[in-house]
Amino acid sequence: METAAPSEPTGRFETDNSVTQKQKPRQQLSKAMEHMRFAVTVDPIPRSSNSIPPTSTSIPPTSTSTPTPNTENENDAYGVPASYAPVRNAPSRSHDPSNNQKRTDPFAFGSRFLEEGDDIFEFNAWDHVSVDSSYLTFSEEQFAKQRADPVSDFDRKRFNENPEKWWNKFYANNKSNFFKNRKWLAQEFPVLEDIRKEGKGAVKVLEVGAGAGNSAFPILKDNKNEGLKIHACDFSKKAVEVIRSNEEYDKRYIQADVWDVAASPDGENGGLPPGVEEESVDVVLMIFIFSALNPKQWEQAVKNIWRVLKPGGQVLFRDYGRGDLAQVRFKKGRWMEENFYVRGDGTRVYFFEQQELEQIWGGKGKETKEDDESKEVAEQVEGLVLHENTKEGQEKDIKSALGDVVAPSPAFEIAHFGVDRRMLVNRQRRLKMYRCWMQAVFRKPGSASDVPTSTLRQDKAADDEAAQAES
């Protein structure tokens, strides 16, 4: 029997997508990972930019400057059509293979720009990627569908009443080796590199929402500062157990405890973390934790962070931004309120706007009905008519008028703020994934902390470029 001649090899581990037009089955994210899988990626085996043969049915360009990319060999990314293309920059650097200035380090973020003529699938990620109006329209359509089919009242109540239950289940099912270490932290927040240098003295770091320790342990890995101490807190007791069971857990440098960042001041230890006193912390680390809170908890959480920080202390903040793929891809029965969702594993997530975060942390929140009522109460107190000649009557009138008036929120300085828009690429499945993260440094006014205020990675890069230009 005559056998077919073997096809011409195209390179090790490469597949020829032209062999079959059969649509690949849509793969789902692994359990409990829909919000974390694409946070950090690693470059797979490089593909040649010309490994996919050209087709004769290419789509004609829609403009004279930027041709419409051929998406015939691309796949939809979790409900986002492949036809939506990123906005490209004008070419400004060499792309010759012998002099390619594009980076290859998957953790050196911020310096790879998508330009005209670039092959999207040459690298696993592109920085500062904007989306066009068609993608924004698609996102708003998705959000409208989500609002039209929200989570049931029964589920909304059970997910909000006991959130630690769902995080305990999450960490019971997923141990420490399930998570990727955040090796990028010191690059995004350079102060984390500075505080672990030899001779830097006593520095106290509080990590809120420490999870399995994938931020704390990478910080301590190359630590040479004997005075550095990290208080790693999480309101999931299972997460704390995972940290304490890690072979790198050393009580001299790290202490893990259960703590709810939105704890009431009437609670244990005055609502503060175990072993942490007021105005004793130099740096608070909040990485993808603020989004897990119910919006009603934000104010108390900010107040608690203010209490533990020294004057001059800082919050290193990173979280999800509105329009992130994780938000766009939510289906029916997940919307709880605007920008606030529950995942399939029962954990919650919020997607922020820049102005919204600046208001929350800057103490300049929008006035609400409750704010107007508080003003009316204050006016009542000023014009209070006291009971005659009785101290008891005076106290009753004041308490009655004040009611539940809430003290104003603390006002942090917005030292730095950046919106990190990145396009991650799955080259094997030929997917484009648009991510959006909010990153900031919030500073408590004052000068009691000796730790210098951190920059952001993109700010530091801009300063370095300016310095080089001057020299």
N, C-alpha and C positions, 0 to 999 in steps of 0.2 A: 504494500500500500504506500502510495507516494505521500510523503510528508511535506507540509508547507514550509517554505523557506523562512528562516527567522527574520524578523524585522530588524532594521538597522538600529543599533544601540543608541540611546539618547543620553546616557549618563547614569551613573549608579544611583539607585533608589528613586529615579525619576519615572513619572508615568506620563503616557501620551494621552492627554484628555480628548484627542480627536478620534480615538478608537471607538468610543461608544458615546452616544448622546443620551443614554439612560440617566434620568435624574437621580442624584444620590439621595438617600433617605435623610431627612432632617434630623440631625443629632441633637439631643437635649443635653443640657448641662448636668454634671454629676450632682448627686444629692447634696443639697445645702450649699452649693458653690456658685449659684447664679450671680451672686454679687461680688465674687472674689477671684474667679478663675483668670480674668484678663488683667488683674491689677499689675502683675509682673509677667513678662514673657521672656522666653529664651529663643535665640535664633536657631531654627532647624538647619539641616544641611543646605547650603546655598544652592539655589537654582539658577541656571543660566537664563539671562533675560530674553534669549531667543529660543527657549526650549519648547514653547508652544507655537505651532505652525500658524502662519497668518491665514485668515479666512477671506473669502472673496465677497462676503456680505457685511463688510464693515460699515458702521453707521457714519454718515457724512457729518462733517463738522457743523456746529451751530453758530460758530463765530469765526472771525478771521484770526484771532489771537490764540485761543485755546481750543484744540479739537476735542470733540466728545469721545471719551475713551470707549474702546470696544469691550463690552461687558459680557460677550457671548460665552467666554470661558470663566466667568465669575459666578458665584452663587449668592443667593440672598442670605443675609446675616441675621438670623433670629427674627425674621419678619420684616427686616429692612431691605427693600429691593436693591439689588446690585447696581441698578441704573443710576442711583443717586451717587454723584461723583463729588469729591472734595474740590475746593477752590485751590488752584495752583498759583504759585508765585512765578514771577518772571525769572528766567535763568540768570544766575549770577556767579556760578562757580564751575570748576571743571568737573566733568563726569567721565573723563577718560579713565578706563580701568587702571592704567598705570599711575594715575594721579587723582584718585577719587577721594574727595575730602569728606564724604559722608562717613559718619562714625559706624563702628561695628560693635562697640560695647553696649549691650542691652540696658545697662544701668546708667549710662552717661546721657541723661535726658536733656533736651532743650536745644540741641544744635543741628537737628536734621530737618530741613525744610523741603517740602514737596514742591518741585518746580516743573515747569513745562519741559516735556521730554523725558521725565523720570519714569521708570517702570515701578509702579506702586508695589509690586510683589518682589522687588529686589531686596527689601529690608522688612523687618518684622514690625516696625513702628515709625511714624512720622510725627514731628512735633509742630505745635502751633497751627493745627489744621482747621481751617474754617469750613463751614458747610454753606451751600447755596440756599436760596429762598425755597426751592422745591423741597429740599430735605426738611426745612423748618415747617413748611406747610404740612408735610407728611407727619411730622412729630405732633403738631397741634391736632391733626385728625385722630391720631392714636390716643392722645390725651382725652379728647372728646368721647371716644368710644369707652375709655376706662371709666370716666365719670358716669356715663350712661348705665354702667353695669357694676356698681360698687360692691364692696364686701357687705354681707348681711349684717343687720344690727346685732344679731346674736354673736357672730364671729368678731365684730368690732369690739364688743364688750369683753369677750374672753381673751383677745390678744392684748388689749390695753390694760386689763386689770392685773395681770400677773406676767409681765414680760420676761422676768428672770427665768420662769419655767421653760420658756422656749429656748433661751440661750443655754440653760443647763442641758437640755436635750441635744442641742447643737454640739456642745463640747463633749458630751458623753459619747456621741456617735463619731466625732472627729478628733483624734488625738493630735499631739504636737507635730508629728511627722506629716500631717495632712496639709499644713500651711507652709507657705514660702516665707523665708526670712526677708524682712524689709531692708535689704542691703542699700537701698537708695536713700534712706533717711538722712544720712550725714551729708549727702550731696544736695538734697532739697533744702535742708536746714543746716548750714555750715557750722552753727554754734555747737552742734552735737559732736563735731569733730574736735572742736576747741576744748570742751569741758573734760575730755578724757585724756588730755595731754598731761605729761608728768609735771607736777608742781603747781597745778591749777588750784589747789586748795579745796576746801569743803564746798561741795555743790550738791544740792538736793533736787532731784527730779521726781515729779509725780506723773506717772502715766495713768491716764483715765481710760478705762476700757482696754486693759492690757491683753485680753484674750489669752492665747497660749504662750505669750512671751516672745512673739516674733519681731517685736520692736526692741524690747529691753535687752535680750540676749545679744543681738548684733551690736548694740551700743557698747555692751560690756566686753565683747570679744577682744578688742584691741585696746582696752582701757589701761592706761598707765598712771591714772590719778587715784591715789589711795584715798582721797577724800570724797570720791564720787559715790553717791548712794541713790538708788532708784527705788521708789515706792510704786510697785506695780499693782494697781487695783482694778477689780472688775466686779460687777454685781452678780456674776455667775460663780457660784461656789465650785462648779466643775472646772471652770477656766483656771481658777486659783489653784486647784489641785493639780492641774496639768503643769502649771509653772513650777510649783513646789517639787514636783516629781522629776523635773528636768535635772540631768546630771550636772549641768552647769550652774545650778542654783546655789549661790554662796551668800549666806546671810550677812556677810560683811558688806556686800555691795548691792544686794537686792532683797527687798521684803515684799511678799505678795499677800494681799488681804482682800476680803470681800468688802466692797463699798459701792454705794449708789451715789453718783455724782449729783443727783437731784434730791438727796436726803434732806429731811426737815432739820432745822437747827434744834428742834426739840428731841431729836433722836439720840442714839448712843454716841458718845464722844462729841456731843454738840453738833452732830451732823457731819463731822470731819473724818477723814480716813484714820484708821488705827495708827498710832505713832506719829501722826502729823499734827502740828500745832498751827495756830493762826500766824500768818505772815512768816512762815518758815521755809517756803519753797522758792527755788530760783527759776525753775523751768517746769511748765506743765505741758505734757505731750498728749494731744487729742487727735488721733488718727482714725478716721472713719468710725467715730463714736457718737458725736453730737447728732448725727442723722438717725441713730437708733432710738433717740428719745421722742416721746410724744411732745408736740409743740408746746403743750401746757407746762412741760417740765423745764423748758429752756431757761426761763427767768431764774428759777431756784438754782439750776446748775451753774449759771454764770455767777450768781452771788456766792456760791460755795467756792468756785475757783478764785474769785476775788479775795475771799477770806484767807485761803491758804497761801497765796502769793505774797512774797515780800514786795514792798514798794520798789518798782524798777524790775520786778519779775516779768516773765513773758509766757505766753501761750503759743505753742507751735501747733498749728491747726491744718488739717487736710480732710476733705470730705467730698461728697458727691454734689455735682452741679446739675441744675435743671437742663434737660435735654440729653443727658447721658444715655448710652445704649441700654443700660440696666433699667432705666425708667421707660424708654420708648417701647421696649419689648414686653412690658407687662400686659397680660391679657385680662379677661373679665374676672370679676370677683376678687380683685386685689386692691382696688382704690379705696382708701379710708377717708381721706380728705385731700384738699388740693396739695399736690406734690408729696403726699404721704401714703405709703403702701405697706402691705404685709406680704412677705415672701411665702413661698410654698412650705418653708420649714417653720413658719410661725413668727419669725423675727421681723422687725419693722425697719423701714428705711425712708428717709426724707431726702428730697433733692432741692438744694439751695440756689438762690440767686445771690449775686455779689452784694447788691444794695441791701438785701434782707439781712445778711450776716453783718454788714457794717452797722446796721441799725441795732441788731441784737447785742453785739459786743461793744458798740460805741455808746450805748445808753440813749439812743435817739430813736426808739421804736415809734411806729405810727400810732397816733392817737386813736383809741377805740372808745366804744361806748362806756367801758369800765373806767377809762381815763376821765371822761366827762363827769361820771358819777363821783369820782374821787375829788374832782375840783369843787363840785357842789357841796360835798361833805366838808371840805376845808372851809368853804365860805360859811357854812352853818356853824362851824366851831368858832370862827372869828366873831360871829354875831350872837354867840350863845347867851341866853338869859339864864343865869344861875338861880337855883333854889335859894331862898333867903337864908343867910347866916348858917348854912350847913355845908360842911366840907364833903359829907357823904352825898348830898344832892349834886354838888359840883362834879364829883367823880362820875356819878351815874349819867349826867347829861353829856359829859365828854365822851364816855365810852359808847353811849347810844349814838352820838353823832359820828364818831370815827368809824364804827362798824368794822368792816374788813379792809380798810384802806391799806394798800400795799406800798412799802417804801420804794422810792425810785430805784431803777436798776443802776448798777455801777457802770461807769463810763471808762472803758479801756481805750488806750490810744491805738489807732490802726497803723502800726509801724510799717507793715508791708502787706500787700494783697495781690495775688495773681490768679488768673483763671487759666488752668492747664487744659487746653484742648488738644487731644492726641488721637491719631488714627492708628489703631492696632491692626495688624494684618495676620491672618492665618493663611500662610502661603500654600500649605498642603491642600486645604479645602477651598482656597481662593475666596476668602471673606474679607470684607472691609468693616471695621467696627469703630464707630465714633464715640470716644469717651470724653467726659468733661468732669474735671475736679476743681474744687475751690481750695486754695492754699493761702494761708495768711499767718502773720505774726501779730498777736495782740499784746500790748504792753500795759502793765499797771503803772500809773504815774508814780514817780519817786526815784530814789537812788540807793536804797538799802541793799539791793542785790549787786554783787560784784561781777556777775556774768554779763558780758556785753550782749546787746540786743542782736538777735540773729538777722541775717539777711535771708532772702529767698534765693534759690539757685539762679533764677533768671535775672534777678537784680545784680547778683555777684558777677554773672557772665557779662552783663552790660557794662558794669564798672571796669572789669578787666579789659574789655575791648576799648573803652574810652581811654584808659591808662596807656594802652599800647599805641593808640592813635596819637596821643600827646607826645610819646617818646619817639 
